[in-house]
Amino acid sequence: MSRIDESRVFLPCQIAVLTVSDTRTLANDTSGETLANRITASGHVVAARTITRDDADEIEKLLRHWIADPTIDVVITTGGTGITGRDVTPEAFDRVLEKKIEGFGELFRMLSYQKIGTSTMQSRALGGVAGGTYLFALPGSTGAVKDAWDDILVWQLDNRHRPCNLVELMPRLQEHLTQKP
């Protein structure tokens, strides 16, 4: 169950949104727009938003750019998580992730199963951490974006969520860099 501790002050995250598509533009990117609107409505900031084609090198380059940007806390992509030959978002993520958050993909598919049944097995949605930045790869459908945001990310990116959340872990994501032998 999701529980918000109202005695805590909300801490907005700076979130970059990337749509991966060979056909979408900002004018017809309903999934990216839906995600950006939900981020803003939740009190967070859309720090950047762009579209790139299904190309692992281009996706990796953008991910690395945002990971290196100290003002970006979270990167969320939409698209390219399927199993066709053009779907390469997870492969780009594999090139940059330091740690995977296995539970994100598992939870997303469990929730998705309740809505689309066994078709959810085609999704390679995933989450992870790199350079102190959270990264999440969502399927490209507007429904999948709504499910991932409304049922998982809105709660885990709210520092008031109890019993725990991802935001309170942010200061510790890079502690391995400062540990002494």
N, CA and C atoms as an extended XYZ file, in Angstrom:
543
Properties=species:S:1:pos:R:3:atomname:S:1:resname:S:1:resid:I:1 pbc="F F F"
N         0.826       -1.193        0.000 N   MET     1
C         0.000        0.000        0.000 CA  MET     1
C         0.869        1.255        0.000 C   MET     1
N         0.411        2.250       -0.696 N   SER     2
C         1.132        3.509       -0.756 CA  SER     2
C         0.620        4.460        0.312 C   SER     2
N         1.547        5.000        1.072 N   ARG     3
C         1.186        5.901        2.150 CA  ARG     3
C         2.091        7.123        2.101 C   ARG     3
N         1.514        8.298        2.161 N   ILE     4
C         2.263        9.551        2.144 CA  ILE     4
C         2.290       10.134        3.550 C   ILE     4
N         3.479       10.459        4.018 N   ASP     5
C         3.667       11.095        5.320 CA  ASP     5
C         3.585       12.605        5.100 C   ASP     5
N         2.427       13.172        5.385 N   GLU     6
C         2.180       14.600        5.155 CA  GLU     6
C         3.015       15.513        6.049 C   GLU     6
N         3.651       14.960        7.079 N   SER     7
C         4.486       15.793        7.944 CA  SER     7
C         5.833       16.126        7.290 C   SER     7
N         6.158       15.431        6.206 N   ARG     8
C         7.413       15.689        5.496 CA  ARG     8
C         7.184       16.669        4.355 C   ARG     8
N         8.174       17.500        4.076 N   VAL     9
C         8.106       18.460        2.977 CA  VAL     9
C         8.457       17.742        1.673 C   VAL     9
N         7.637       17.906        0.643 N   PHE    10
C         7.865       17.297       -0.667 CA  PHE    10
C         9.133       17.855       -1.303 C   PHE    10
N         9.973       16.979       -1.862 N   LEU    11
C        11.196       17.379       -2.553 CA  LEU    11
C        11.048       17.043       -4.035 C   LEU    11
N        10.902       18.048       -4.887 N   PRO    12
C        10.730       17.771       -6.316 CA  PRO    12
C        12.006       17.231       -6.953 C   PRO    12
N        11.846       16.300       -7.867 N   CYS    13
C        12.963       15.752       -8.633 CA  CYS    13
C        13.041       16.460       -9.985 C   CYS    13
N        14.242       16.546      -10.507 N   GLN    14
C        14.498       17.060      -11.852 CA  GLN    14
C        14.537       15.837      -12.775 C   GLN    14
N        13.576       15.747      -13.688 N   ILE    15
C        13.413       14.540      -14.500 CA  ILE    15
C        13.563       14.849      -15.986 C   ILE    15
N        14.416       14.087      -16.661 N   ALA    16
C        14.577       14.186      -18.118 CA  ALA    16
C        13.720       13.104      -18.764 C   ALA    16
N        13.036       13.467      -19.845 N   VAL    17
C        12.138       12.548      -20.555 CA  VAL    17
C        12.673       12.352      -21.971 C   VAL    17
N        12.859       11.098      -22.342 N   LEU    18
C        13.325       10.756      -23.684 CA  LEU    18
C        12.335        9.810      -24.342 C   LEU    18
N        11.823       10.196      -25.498 N   THR    19
C        10.991        9.308      -26.298 CA  THR    19
C        11.880        8.689      -27.369 C   THR    19
N        11.842        7.372      -27.451 N   VAL    20
C        12.617        6.650      -28.448 CA  VAL    20
C        11.657        6.193      -29.543 C   VAL    20
N        11.815        6.774      -30.728 N   SER    21
C        10.896        6.458      -31.826 CA  SER    21
C        11.477        6.919      -33.155 C   SER    21
N        11.218        6.144      -34.195 N   ASP    22
C        11.602        6.531      -35.549 CA  ASP    22
C        10.524        7.372      -36.222 C   ASP    22
N         9.349        7.454      -35.597 N   THR    23
C         8.216        8.111      -36.270 CA  THR    23
C         7.616        9.285      -35.510 C   THR    23
N         7.819        9.365      -34.228 N   ARG    24
C         7.167       10.418      -33.448 CA  ARG    24
C         7.925       11.742      -33.509 C   ARG    24
N         7.143       12.809      -33.372 N   THR    25
C         7.686       14.161      -33.241 CA  THR    25
C         7.083       14.739      -31.974 C   THR    25
N         7.554       15.898      -31.535 N   LEU    26
C         6.953       16.515      -30.340 CA  LEU    26
C         5.472       16.782      -30.552 C   LEU    26
N         5.058       16.988      -31.796 N   ALA    27
C         3.649       17.273      -32.088 CA  ALA    27
C         2.748       16.053      -31.906 C   ALA    27
N         3.273       14.834      -32.111 N   ASN    28
C         2.407       13.653      -32.004 CA  ASN    28
C         2.907       12.631      -30.972 C   ASN    28
N         3.784       13.049      -30.097 N   ASP    29
C         4.343       12.171      -29.065 CA  ASP    29
C         3.419       12.136      -27.848 C   ASP    29
N         2.351       11.357      -27.955 N   THR    30
C         1.371       11.313      -26.861 CA  THR    30
C         1.944       10.679      -25.594 C   THR    30
N         2.800        9.688      -25.736 N   SER    31
C         3.370        9.046      -24.545 CA  SER    31
C         4.304        9.991      -23.794 C   SER    31
N         5.190       10.653      -24.527 N   GLY    32
C         6.102       11.608      -23.896 CA  GLY    32
C         5.347       12.767      -23.267 C   GLY    32
N         4.318       13.240      -23.956 N   GLU    33
C         3.499       14.342      -23.431 CA  GLU    33
C         2.743       13.913      -22.175 C   GLU    33
N         2.182       12.710      -22.219 N   THR    34
C         1.473       12.183      -21.048 CA  THR    34
C         2.413       12.085      -19.856 C   THR    34
N         3.613       11.565      -20.088 N   LEU    35
C         4.592       11.431      -19.011 CA  LEU    35
C         4.997       12.799      -18.471 C   LEU    35
N         5.312       13.728      -19.360 N   ALA    36
C         5.714       15.077      -18.932 CA  ALA    36
C         4.608       15.744      -18.122 C   ALA    36
N         3.370       15.608      -18.558 N   ASN    37
C         2.239       16.201      -17.827 CA  ASN    37
C         2.086       15.587      -16.444 C   ASN    37
N         2.247       14.287      -16.332 N   ARG    38
C         2.117       13.622      -15.040 CA  ARG    38
C         3.258       14.025      -14.100 C   ARG    38
N         4.453       14.149      -14.647 N   ILE    39
C         5.604       14.577      -13.847 CA  ILE    39
C         5.328       15.953      -13.254 C   ILE    39
N         4.898       16.877      -14.093 N   THR    40
C         4.626       18.246      -13.649 CA  THR    40
C         3.469       18.287      -12.657 C   THR    40
N         2.401       17.557      -12.949 N   ALA    41
C         1.234       17.535      -12.064 CA  ALA    41
C         1.577       16.972      -10.682 C   ALA    41
N         2.605       16.143      -10.615 N   SER    42
C         3.030       15.556       -9.340 CA  SER    42
C         3.963       16.463       -8.553 C   SER    42
N         4.321       17.618       -9.140 N   GLY    43
C         5.172       18.569       -8.434 CA  GLY    43
C         6.640       18.492       -8.803 C   GLY    43
N         6.989       17.587       -9.709 N   HIS    44
C         8.369       17.468      -10.153 CA  HIS    44
C         8.615       18.413      -11.328 C   HIS    44
N         9.851       18.479      -11.787 N   VAL    45
C        10.232       19.369      -12.874 CA  VAL    45
C        10.705       18.540      -14.070 C   VAL    45
N        10.176       18.845      -15.252 N   VAL    46
C        10.695       18.242      -16.478 CA  VAL    46
C        11.920       19.072      -16.857 C   VAL    46
N        13.092       18.545      -16.551 N   ALA    47
C        14.345       19.276      -16.741 CA  ALA    47
C        14.789       19.272      -18.202 C   ALA    47
N        14.368       18.258      -18.949 N   ALA    48
C        14.703       18.147      -20.366 CA  ALA    48
C        13.710       17.181      -20.992 C   ALA    48
N        13.474       17.382      -22.283 N   ARG    49
C        12.601       16.461      -23.016 CA  ARG    49
C        13.020       16.472      -24.475 C   ARG    49
N        13.227       15.275      -25.020 N   THR    50
C        13.596       15.175      -26.425 CA  THR    50
C        13.152       13.832      -26.994 C   THR    50
N        13.306       13.708      -28.293 N   ILE    51
C        12.991       12.478      -29.017 CA  ILE    51
C        14.236       12.069      -29.784 C   ILE    51
N        14.541       10.778      -29.784 N   THR    52
C        15.623       10.257      -30.610 CA  THR    52
C        15.137        8.980      -31.279 C   THR    52
N        15.781        8.638      -32.360 N   ARG    53
C        15.378        7.436      -33.095 CA  ARG    53
C        15.871        6.183      -32.391 C   ARG    53
N        15.366        5.056      -32.823 N   ASP    54
C        15.743        3.760      -32.257 CA  ASP    54
C        17.167        3.412      -32.680 C   ASP    54
N        18.125        3.992      -32.008 N   ASP    55
C        19.530        3.771      -32.298 CA  ASP    55
C        20.271        3.708      -30.969 C   ASP    55
N        20.845        2.557      -30.654 N   ALA    56
C        21.463        2.364      -29.337 CA  ALA    56
C        22.570        3.374      -29.064 C   ALA    56
N        23.347        3.737      -30.079 N   ASP    57
C        24.424        4.708      -29.878 CA  ASP    57
C        23.875        6.081      -29.509 C   ASP    57
N        22.817        6.511      -30.201 N   GLU    58
C        22.208        7.813      -29.899 CA  GLU    58
C        21.566        7.816      -28.514 C   GLU    58
N        20.884        6.735      -28.176 N   ILE    59
C        20.248        6.636      -26.853 CA  ILE    59
C        21.321        6.678      -25.776 C   ILE    59
N        22.377        5.895      -25.954 N   GLU    60
C        23.470        5.878      -24.980 CA  GLU    60
C        24.081        7.267      -24.805 C   GLU    60
N        24.303        7.970      -25.901 N   LYS    61
C        24.893        9.311      -25.837 CA  LYS    61
C        24.027       10.254      -25.006 C   LYS    61
N        22.710       10.235      -25.228 N   LEU    62
C        21.807       11.086      -24.439 CA  LEU    62
C        21.786       10.676      -22.976 C   LEU    62
N        21.736        9.366      -22.723 N   LEU    63
C        21.743        8.895      -21.336 CA  LEU    63
C        23.002        9.367      -20.621 C   LEU    63
N        24.150        9.194      -21.255 N   ARG    64
C        25.416        9.612      -20.628 CA  ARG    64
C        25.440       11.123      -20.379 C   ARG    64
N        24.895       11.888      -21.311 N   HIS    65
C        24.837       13.351      -21.147 CA  HIS    65
C        24.007       13.714      -19.913 C   HIS    65
N        22.842       13.085      -19.779 N   TRP    66
C        21.975       13.403      -18.645 CA  TRP    66
C        22.520       12.843      -17.335 C   TRP    66
N        23.142       11.686      -17.377 N   ILE    67
C        23.756       11.121      -16.168 CA  ILE    67
C        24.848       12.053      -15.658 C   ILE    67
N        25.607       12.641      -16.563 N   ALA    68
C        26.702       13.543      -16.188 CA  ALA    68
C        26.219       14.910      -15.716 C   ALA    68
N        24.976       15.241      -15.979 N   ASP    69
C        24.414       16.535      -15.597 CA  ASP    69
C        23.980       16.477      -14.128 C   ASP    69
N        24.649       17.200      -13.247 N   PRO    70
C        24.318       17.121      -11.817 CA  PRO    70
C        22.940       17.675      -11.470 C   PRO    70
N        22.310       18.365      -12.399 N   THR    71
C        20.976       18.902      -12.105 CA  THR    71
C        19.863       17.905      -12.432 C   THR    71
N        20.178       16.778      -13.050 N   ILE    72
C        19.151       15.788      -13.396 CA  ILE    72
C        19.226       14.625      -12.429 C   ILE    72
N        18.092       14.348      -11.782 N   ASP    73
C        18.006       13.272      -10.794 CA  ASP    73
C        17.546       11.951      -11.399 C   ASP    73
N        16.675       12.042      -12.414 N   VAL    74
C        16.003       10.869      -12.967 CA  VAL    74
C        15.896       11.030      -14.480 C   VAL    74
N        16.078        9.932      -15.204 N   VAL    75
C        15.818        9.892      -16.646 CA  VAL    75
C        14.762        8.817      -16.876 C   VAL    75
N        13.711        9.176      -17.597 N   ILE    76
C        12.669        8.211      -17.942 CA  ILE    76
C        12.534        8.201      -19.458 C   ILE    76
N        12.683        7.010      -20.041 N   THR    77
C        12.500        6.872      -21.480 CA  THR    77
C        11.187        6.155      -21.751 C   THR    77
N        10.632        6.409      -22.918 N   THR    78
C         9.437        5.712      -23.362 CA  THR    78
C         9.679        5.253      -24.789 C   THR    78
N         9.493        3.971      -25.021 N   GLY    79
C         9.681        3.402      -26.346 CA  GLY    79
C        10.940        2.574      -26.466 C   GLY    79
N        10.909        1.645      -27.420 N   GLY    80
C        12.075        0.832      -27.727 CA  GLY    80
C        12.342       -0.306      -26.773 C   GLY    80
N        11.351       -0.698      -25.958 N   THR    81
C        11.572       -1.767      -24.977 CA  THR    81
C        10.973       -3.101      -25.409 C   THR    81
N        10.469       -3.162      -26.621 N   GLY    82
C         9.875       -4.409      -27.108 CA  GLY    82
C        10.937       -5.395      -27.564 C   GLY    82
N        10.522       -6.335      -28.421 N   ILE    83
C        11.440       -7.400      -28.836 CA  ILE    83
C        11.709       -7.409      -30.340 C   ILE    83
N        11.257       -6.374      -31.051 N   THR    84
C        11.537       -6.345      -32.488 CA  THR    84
C        12.989       -5.936      -32.730 C   THR    84
N        13.415       -6.049      -33.948 N   GLY    85
C        14.787       -5.713      -34.305 CA  GLY    85
C        15.151       -4.264      -34.047 C   GLY    85
N        14.185       -3.357      -34.101 N   ARG    86
C        14.451       -1.928      -33.895 CA  ARG    86
C        14.449       -1.550      -32.421 C   ARG    86
N        13.949       -2.389      -31.550 N   ASP    87
C        13.839       -2.078      -30.119 CA  ASP    87
C        15.186       -2.287      -29.426 C   ASP    87
N        15.880       -1.180      -29.127 N   VAL    88
C        17.237       -1.277      -28.580 CA  VAL    88
C        17.448       -0.457      -27.300 C   VAL    88
N        16.372        0.054      -26.720 N   THR    89
C        16.537        0.857      -25.506 CA  THR    89
C        17.194        0.064      -24.374 C   THR    89
N        16.770       -1.170      -24.077 N   PRO    90
C        17.443       -1.916      -23.002 CA  PRO    90
C        18.927       -2.151      -23.276 C   PRO    90
N        19.291       -2.350      -24.538 N   GLU    91
C        20.700       -2.550      -24.867 CA  GLU    91
C        21.508       -1.279      -24.585 C   GLU    91
N        20.932       -0.121      -24.891 N   ALA    92
C        21.599        1.150      -24.573 CA  ALA    92
C        21.720        1.323      -23.062 C   ALA    92
N        20.679        0.966      -22.319 N   PHE    93
C        20.720        1.045      -20.857 CA  PHE    93
C        21.823        0.144      -20.309 C   PHE    93
N        21.962       -1.060      -20.878 N   ASP    94
C        22.990       -1.990      -20.402 CA  ASP    94
C        24.390       -1.393      -20.516 C   ASP    94
N        24.593       -0.502      -21.463 N   ARG    95
C        25.904        0.119      -21.664 CA  ARG    95
C        26.241        1.145      -20.570 C   ARG    95
N        25.223        1.673      -19.877 N   VAL    96
C        25.476        2.745      -18.905 CA  VAL    96
C        25.140        2.380      -17.460 C   VAL    96
N        24.270        1.427      -17.244 N   LEU    97
C        23.837        1.123      -15.875 CA  LEU    97
C        24.956        0.562      -15.010 C   LEU    97
N        25.025        1.056      -13.779 N   GLU    98
C        25.927        0.502      -12.772 CA  GLU    98
C        25.208       -0.583      -11.976 C   GLU    98
N        23.937       -0.340      -11.701 N   LYS    99
C        23.116       -1.306      -10.970 CA  LYS    99
C        21.730       -1.319      -11.585 C   LYS    99
N        21.170       -2.512      -11.706 N   LYS   100
C        19.793       -2.641      -12.179 CA  LYS   100
C        18.864       -2.652      -10.964 C   LYS   100
N        17.685       -2.117      -11.156 N   ILE   101
C        16.624       -2.219      -10.149 CA  ILE   101
C        15.653       -3.255      -10.706 C   ILE   101
N        15.965       -4.515      -10.476 N   GLU   102
C        15.197       -5.622      -11.054 CA  GLU   102
C        13.715       -5.544      -10.708 C   GLU   102
N        13.440       -5.105       -9.490 N   GLY   103
C        12.056       -5.057       -9.038 CA  GLY   103
C        11.171       -4.133       -9.858 C   GLY   103
N        11.746       -3.104      -10.489 N   PHE   104
C        10.918       -2.195      -11.289 CA  PHE   104
C        10.286       -2.933      -12.461 C   PHE   104
N        11.106       -3.613      -13.251 N   GLY   105
C        10.567       -4.338      -14.398 CA  GLY   105
C         9.601       -5.430      -13.977 C   GLY   105
N         9.942       -6.128      -12.904 N   GLU   106
C         9.065       -7.191      -12.403 CA  GLU   106
C         7.716       -6.625      -11.973 C   GLU   106
N         7.747       -5.538      -11.210 N   LEU   107
C         6.508       -4.925      -10.736 CA  LEU   107
C         5.705       -4.357      -11.897 C   LEU   107
N         6.387       -3.699      -12.852 N   PHE   108
C         5.681       -3.155      -14.005 CA  PHE   108
C         4.939       -4.259      -14.754 C   PHE   108
N         5.613       -5.373      -15.019 N   ARG   109
C         4.958       -6.456      -15.765 CA  ARG   109
C         3.835       -7.098      -14.956 C   ARG   109
N         3.988       -7.181      -13.636 N   MET   110
C         2.910       -7.726      -12.802 CA  MET   110
C         1.667       -6.841      -12.907 C   MET   110
N         1.864       -5.531      -12.787 N   LEU   111
C         0.735       -4.604      -12.876 CA  LEU   111
C         0.144       -4.598      -14.284 C   LEU   111
N         1.001       -4.639      -15.285 N   SER   112
C         0.568       -4.638      -16.674 CA  SER   112
C        -0.230       -5.895      -17.008 C   SER   112
N         0.145       -7.015      -16.433 N   TYR   113
C        -0.553       -8.279      -16.665 CA  TYR   113
C        -2.037       -8.168      -16.315 C   TYR   113
N        -2.326       -7.397      -15.273 N   GLN   114
C        -3.719       -7.213      -14.850 CA  GLN   114
C        -4.541       -6.488      -15.907 C   GLN   114
N        -3.873       -5.761      -16.815 N   LYS   115
C        -4.584       -4.970      -17.832 CA  LYS   115
C        -4.497       -5.568      -19.221 C   LYS   115
N        -3.331       -6.136      -19.582 N   ILE   116
C        -3.176       -6.642      -20.947 CA  ILE   116
C        -2.845       -8.136      -21.007 C   ILE   116
N        -2.887       -8.794      -19.872 N   GLY   117
C        -2.668      -10.231      -19.852 CA  GLY   117
C        -1.254      -10.621      -20.245 C   GLY   117
N        -1.150      -11.758      -20.907 N   THR   118
C         0.163      -12.309      -21.219 CA  THR   118
C         0.963      -11.476      -22.217 C   THR   118
N         0.348      -10.533      -22.877 N   SER   119
C         1.087       -9.658      -23.801 CA  SER   119
C         2.178       -8.883      -23.084 C   SER   119
N         2.058       -8.749      -21.769 N   THR   120
C         3.071       -8.015      -21.003 CA  THR   120
C         4.445       -8.675      -21.067 C   THR   120
N         4.494       -9.960      -21.397 N   MET   121
C         5.791      -10.638      -21.477 CA  MET   121
C         6.681      -10.065      -22.579 C   MET   121
N         6.097       -9.302      -23.504 N   GLN   122
C         6.868       -8.704      -24.596 CA  GLN   122
C         7.591       -7.431      -24.157 C   GLN   122
N         7.305       -6.944      -22.973 N   SER   123
C         7.926       -5.717      -22.482 CA  SER   123
C         9.248       -6.011      -21.788 C   SER   123
N        10.244       -5.201      -22.120 N   ARG   124
C        11.537       -5.286      -21.438 CA  ARG   124
C        11.762       -4.024      -20.612 C   ARG   124
N        10.679       -3.515      -20.007 N   ALA   125
C        10.784       -2.345      -19.129 CA  ALA   125
C        11.824       -2.643      -18.051 C   ALA   125
N        12.619       -1.616      -17.703 N   LEU   126
C        13.646       -1.834      -16.703 CA  LEU   126
C        13.997       -0.541      -15.988 C   LEU   126
N        14.664       -0.706      -14.869 N   GLY   127
C        15.133        0.435      -14.091 CA  GLY   127
C        16.540        0.185      -13.603 C   GLY   127
N        17.223        1.275      -13.257 N   GLY   128
C        18.570        1.130      -12.738 CA  GLY   128
C        19.147        2.454      -12.270 C   GLY   128
N        20.428        2.415      -11.952 N   VAL   129
C        21.146        3.582      -11.449 CA  VAL   129
C        22.477        3.689      -12.183 C   VAL   129
N        22.861        4.921      -12.512 N   ALA   130
C        24.181        5.202      -13.080 CA  ALA   130
C        24.589        6.614      -12.693 C   ALA   130
N        25.779        6.752      -12.169 N   GLY   131
C        26.293        8.070      -11.823 CA  GLY   131
C        25.412        8.839      -10.855 C   GLY   131
N        24.738        8.130       -9.974 N   GLY   132
C        23.847        8.783       -9.015 CA  GLY   132
C        22.513        9.216       -9.593 C   GLY   132
N        22.203        8.785      -10.815 N   THR   133
C        20.954        9.131      -11.500 CA  THR   133
C        20.110        7.871      -11.663 C   THR   133
N        18.825        7.981      -11.376 N   TYR   134
C        17.917        6.875      -11.632 CA  TYR   134
C        17.529        6.885      -13.103 C   TYR   134
N        17.433        5.694      -13.695 N   LEU   135
C        17.009        5.557      -15.086 CA  LEU   135
C        15.909        4.511      -15.172 C   LEU   135
N        14.855        4.846      -15.919 N   PHE   136
C        13.746        3.921      -16.119 CA  PHE   136
C        13.385        3.899      -17.595 C   PHE   136
N        13.255        2.698      -18.155 N   ALA   137
C        12.855        2.521      -19.550 CA  ALA   137
C        11.448        1.938      -19.573 C   ALA   137
N        10.513        2.705      -20.148 N   LEU   138
C         9.112        2.301      -20.223 CA  LEU   138
C         8.747        1.959      -21.664 C   LEU   138
N         7.757        1.104      -21.848 N   PRO   139
C         7.247        0.879      -23.197 CA  PRO   139
C         6.704        2.178      -23.789 C   PRO   139
N         6.492        2.184      -25.098 N   GLY   140
C         6.094        3.398      -25.797 CA  GLY   140
C         4.616        3.704      -25.820 C   GLY   140
N         3.784        2.819      -25.316 N   SER   141
C         2.344        3.097      -25.342 CA  SER   141
C         1.960        4.067      -24.228 C   SER   141
N         0.963        4.878      -24.505 N   THR   142
C         0.486        5.831      -23.506 CA  THR   142
C        -0.042        5.095      -22.272 C   THR   142
N        -0.705        3.969      -22.476 N   GLY   143
C        -1.207        3.178      -21.353 CA  GLY   143
C        -0.089        2.683      -20.456 C   GLY   143
N         0.999        2.236      -21.062 N   ALA   144
C         2.145        1.754      -20.277 CA  ALA   144
C         2.775        2.885      -19.481 C   ALA   144
N         2.864        4.062      -20.090 N   VAL   145
C         3.412        5.230      -19.391 CA  VAL   145
C         2.544        5.570      -18.190 C   VAL   145
N         1.235        5.574      -18.379 N   LYS   146
C         0.312        5.861      -17.268 CA  LYS   146
C         0.483        4.832      -16.160 C   LYS   146
N         0.532        3.559      -16.524 N   ASP   147
C         0.673        2.501      -15.516 CA  ASP   147
C         1.965        2.653      -14.730 C   ASP   147
N         3.077        2.851      -15.435 N   ALA   148
C         4.375        2.955      -14.761 CA  ALA   148
C         4.418        4.172      -13.848 C   ALA   148
N         3.918        5.313      -14.333 N   TRP   149
C         3.962        6.518      -13.511 CA  TRP   149
C         2.966        6.441      -12.359 C   TRP   149
N         1.706        6.175      -12.674 N   ASP   150
C         0.642        6.236      -11.668 CA  ASP   150
C         0.757        5.157      -10.596 C   ASP   150
N         1.257        3.977      -10.982 N   ASP   151
C         1.253        2.851      -10.050 CA  ASP   151
C         2.604        2.584       -9.383 C   ASP   151
N         3.692        3.169       -9.933 N   ILE   152
C         5.014        2.900       -9.363 CA  ILE   152
C         5.802        4.190       -9.111 C   ILE   152
N         6.126        4.886      -10.189 N   LEU   153
C         7.096        5.978      -10.085 CA  LEU   153
C         6.604        7.173       -9.278 C   LEU   153
N         5.337        7.519       -9.401 N   VAL   154
C         4.841        8.670       -8.631 CA  VAL   154
C         5.058        8.448       -7.135 C   VAL   154
N         4.979        7.203       -6.693 N   TRP   155
C         5.158        6.883       -5.272 CA  TRP   155
C         6.631        6.813       -4.906 C   TRP   155
N         7.419        6.122       -5.711 N   GLN   156
C         8.835        5.934       -5.376 CA  GLN   156
C         9.659        7.208       -5.561 C   GLN   156
N         9.156        8.169       -6.345 N   LEU   157
C         9.863        9.442       -6.513 CA  LEU   157
C         9.282       10.531       -5.619 C   LEU   157
N         8.540       10.123       -4.608 N   ASP   158
C         8.002       11.047       -3.611 CA  ASP   158
C         8.671       10.734       -2.275 C   ASP   158
N         9.487       11.656       -1.795 N   ASN   159
C        10.237       11.433       -0.558 CA  ASN   159
C         9.348       11.250        0.666 C   ASN   159
N         8.064       11.539        0.541 N   ARG   160
C         7.138       11.378        1.671 CA  ARG   160
C         6.532        9.975        1.716 C   ARG   160
N         6.771        9.182        0.680 N   HIS   161
C         6.192        7.837        0.605 CA  HIS   161
C         6.801        6.931        1.666 C   HIS   161
N         5.960        6.209        2.351 N   ARG   162
C         6.371        5.301        3.408 CA  ARG   162
C         5.949        3.893        3.063 C   ARG   162
N         6.731        2.872        3.375 N   PRO   163
C         7.802        2.902        4.357 CA  PRO   163
C         9.146        3.378        3.798 C   PRO   163
N         9.320        3.402        2.470 N   CYS   164
C        10.582        3.878        1.915 CA  CYS   164
C        10.361        4.341        0.479 C   CYS   164
N        11.363        5.020       -0.073 N   ASN   165
C        11.243        5.554       -1.422 CA  ASN   165
C        12.640        5.718       -2.012 C   ASN   165
N        12.711        5.955       -3.313 N   LEU   166
C        13.992        6.114       -3.987 CA  LEU   166
C        14.658        7.458       -3.702 C   LEU   166
N        13.869        8.479       -3.445 N   VAL   167
C        14.420        9.817       -3.243 CA  VAL   167
C        15.326        9.864       -2.022 C   VAL   167
N        14.913        9.229       -0.940 N   GLU   168
C        15.734        9.273        0.268 CA  GLU   168
C        17.056        8.526        0.096 C   GLU   168
N        17.172        7.705       -0.930 N   LEU   169
C        18.425        7.000       -1.196 CA  LEU   169
C        19.389        7.793       -2.077 C   LEU   169
N        18.893        8.849       -2.718 N   MET   170
C        19.726        9.619       -3.656 CA  MET   170
C        21.076       10.045       -3.081 C   MET   170
N        21.129       10.566       -1.854 N   PRO   171
C        22.438       10.994       -1.329 CA  PRO   171
C        23.439        9.844       -1.177 C   PRO   171
N        22.947        8.604       -1.183 N   ARG   172
C        23.816        7.453       -0.952 CA  ARG   172
C        24.162        6.680       -2.226 C   ARG   172
N        23.651        7.113       -3.370 N   LEU   173
C        23.840        6.344       -4.599 CA  LEU   173
C        25.297        6.258       -5.047 C   LEU   173
N        26.100        7.227       -4.658 N   GLN   174
C        27.504        7.215       -5.077 CA  GLN   174
C        28.474        7.061       -3.917 C   GLN   174
N        27.993        6.551       -2.784 N   GLU   175
C        28.870        6.442       -1.634 CA  GLU   175
C        30.026        5.465       -1.870 C   GLU   175
N        29.890        4.560       -2.824 N   HIS   176
C        30.985        3.643       -3.123 CA  HIS   176
C        32.202        4.393       -3.678 C   HIS   176
N        32.003        5.599       -4.183 N   LEU   177
C        33.109        6.389       -4.733 CA  LEU   177
C        33.948        7.053       -3.640 C   LEU   177
N        33.361        7.194       -2.454 N   THR   178
C        34.069        7.886       -1.370 CA  THR   178
C        34.515        6.933       -0.256 C   THR   178
N        34.183        5.658       -0.363 N   GLN   179
C        34.600        4.701        0.668 CA  GLN   179
C        36.092        4.462        0.598 C   GLN   179
N        36.687        4.373        1.759 N   LYS   180
C        38.134        4.111        1.840 CA  LYS   180
C        38.363        2.599        1.955 C   LYS   180
N        39.488        2.141        1.378 N   PRO   181
C        39.792        0.696        1.433 CA  PRO   181
C        40.077        0.214        2.841 C   PRO   181
